[in-house]
Amino acid sequence: MNKATRLQTKDYILIGIFSILIYAVNAIVGSILTPVIGAAAMPLIAGFCLFFSAIVYLVMAMKVSKRGALLVQSIVNGLVYTLMGVPLMLVFFALAGLFGEAVLFRGAGTQYRRLTRQSLAYAVYGCFYGMGTSVTIYVYGSGYLSGMFDADTLDRMLYFAYSPAWIAASLLFAFGMTLLGSGFASRLLNKHFIKAGVIR
Amino acid sequence: MRVVFDPRTQLLVVLVTSVAVFWAGMDKVWMVTLFMAAYLLVQGIYVPVLKYLILAALLLGLQELLNRGGSGALSSLRFLNYLGLRFMPVMMGAGSLGRVPSGKLISALATLRLPRGLLISLAVCFRFMPVIRLEHEAIQVSARLRGVSFTSPVNWLRPLRTYEYTIMPLLMRSMKISDELAASATVKGIDDPGPKTSIHRIAFGLQDYLVLAAYACLLAAVF
């Protein structure tokens, strides 16, 4: 990789700032929706979070336009989750980031500037993101979470985590909502950033 | 007198707290919260501590009320309340870490031999947490003047447009801050491949050992 396609210090700074923005958007949307649809459809919340955070990711991805941006963003988010007490998420998000990067891998380098490819990469990452809570339950078991959640909530989380229908719905919904969010984001990007020349 | 801890101690306190709040019983979490309050106070962080403690008291009161309620939406609210109470000590620790100057944080984290790029992203990410809130508040002042703030219930009827008016200025500001930080770092020679020196002295002091020992004793009592 030459210097033009390798991540530079300014890229790492941008990724650091936008990673925490993505985390904040996801956390805020998740907190607002949990009391509303948490009891009925908890696994779908991630899809809504991704819908709203897609714009943040796309601005970052289009500004950086280099290999590794999604992976570094995933690792930084994983480290934030590690600090929140779930170190497993570091490995999980790194893996999700790698799958997302795989979507972007083929091409001469211009693919990193294409909204469709970046949207698809974020949607693949989003599928994994949507499975985060379930994977925590699979790996740590319900014992780890029993002190954290009341019995009622934990029962519901276990039901959602082990129900094949809910797993499939969660994956499809996260993928679809991320693409939908990317569509919305593309419109905003054209309206605010590309027209203004902030992103070329 | 303000006590200054090594950033690695602060990071360790956050990491240990994040695991401790998972394992501690709900009736013991308040002990961790009180310890974190004392930890912030010795660092000269007074007003945020007061806010955290008031919020903790409110959440505790709400928890009592919700425990008497039934299931459904109340159960989800109880879940959020649980999360709020459990993660408050982590937020308090992270708040202290967020006040460490970026240069000092990078110097301290460099001793952990993390990849340099990741280290920069991580340091910026920690430092940017409190900045987001300040930027967001400034943006909302303007948004309220123009009647497009999400705090106005009438705008909840147009969620996408309200989101656009909230996130776009924040993204613009974030890009500008990122450019300024990058320029500042370049001027300070961050791209130079040679070994880096720092104006900040990075070393464990007596205060670090004392706070870690006190925390270990508290956690032993909690578990």
Chai-1 contact restraints between the chains, C-beta under 6 A:
chainA,res_idxA,chainB,res_idxB,connection_type,confidence,min_distance_angstrom,max_distance_angstrom,comment,restraint_id
A,L7,B,G117,contact,1.0,0.0,6.0,A-B,restraint_1
A,T9,B,A185,contact,1.0,0.0,6.0,A-B,restraint_2
A,T9,B,I190,contact,1.0,0.0,6.0,A-B,restraint_3
A,T9,B,D191,contact,1.0,0.0,6.0,A-B,restraint_4
A,K10,B,A182,contact,1.0,0.0,6.0,A-B,restraint_5
A,Y12,B,G117,contact,1.0,0.0,6.0,A-B,restraint_6
A,Y12,B,I120,contact,1.0,0.0,6.0,A-B,restraint_7
A,Y12,B,S121,contact,1.0,0.0,6.0,A-B,restraint_8
A,I13,B,V124,contact,1.0,0.0,6.0,A-B,restraint_9
A,I13,B,S178,contact,1.0,0.0,6.0,A-B,restraint_10
A,I13,B,L181,contact,1.0,0.0,6.0,A-B,restraint_11
A,I13,B,A182,contact,1.0,0.0,6.0,A-B,restraint_12
A,L14,B,S178,contact,1.0,0.0,6.0,A-B,restraint_13
A,I15,B,S121,contact,1.0,0.0,6.0,A-B,restraint_14
A,G16,B,S121,contact,1.0,0.0,6.0,A-B,restraint_15
A,G16,B,V124,contact,1.0,0.0,6.0,A-B,restraint_16
A,G16,B,C125,contact,1.0,0.0,6.0,A-B,restraint_17
A,I17,B,V124,contact,1.0,0.0,6.0,A-B,restraint_18
A,I17,B,F128,contact,1.0,0.0,6.0,A-B,restraint_19
A,I17,B,S174,contact,1.0,0.0,6.0,A-B,restraint_20
A,I17,B,S178,contact,1.0,0.0,6.0,A-B,restraint_21
A,S19,B,C125,contact,1.0,0.0,6.0,A-B,restraint_22
A,I20,B,C125,contact,1.0,0.0,6.0,A-B,restraint_23
A,I20,B,F128,contact,1.0,0.0,6.0,A-B,restraint_24
A,A24,B,I132,contact,1.0,0.0,6.0,A-B,restraint_25
A,T34,B,S76,contact,1.0,0.0,6.0,A-B,restraint_26
A,T34,B,L80,contact,1.0,0.0,6.0,A-B,restraint_27
A,P35,B,A73,contact,1.0,0.0,6.0,A-B,restraint_28
A,P35,B,S76,contact,1.0,0.0,6.0,A-B,restraint_29
A,P35,B,L77,contact,1.0,0.0,6.0,A-B,restraint_30
A,G38,B,S76,contact,1.0,0.0,6.0,A-B,restraint_31
A,A39,B,G72,contact,1.0,0.0,6.0,A-B,restraint_32
A,A39,B,S75,contact,1.0,0.0,6.0,A-B,restraint_33
A,A39,B,S76,contact,1.0,0.0,6.0,A-B,restraint_34
A,V59,B,L171,contact,1.0,0.0,6.0,A-B,restraint_35
A,V72,B,S121,contact,1.0,0.0,6.0,A-B,restraint_36
A,V76,B,S121,contact,1.0,0.0,6.0,A-B,restraint_37
A,V76,B,C125,contact,1.0,0.0,6.0,A-B,restraint_38
A,L83,B,V14,contact,1.0,0.0,6.0,A-B,restraint_39
A,L83,B,S18,contact,1.0,0.0,6.0,A-B,restraint_40
A,M84,B,S18,contact,1.0,0.0,6.0,A-B,restraint_41
A,G85,B,S18,contact,1.0,0.0,6.0,A-B,restraint_42
A,G85,B,V19,contact,1.0,0.0,6.0,A-B,restraint_43
A,G85,B,F22,contact,1.0,0.0,6.0,A-B,restraint_44
A,M148,B,F22,contact,1.0,0.0,6.0,A-B,restraint_45
A,D152,B,S71,contact,1.0,0.0,6.0,A-B,restraint_46
A,D152,B,S75,contact,1.0,0.0,6.0,A-B,restraint_47
A,T153,B,F79,contact,1.0,0.0,6.0,A-B,restraint_48
A,H192,B,M168,contact,1.0,0.0,6.0,A-B,restraint_49
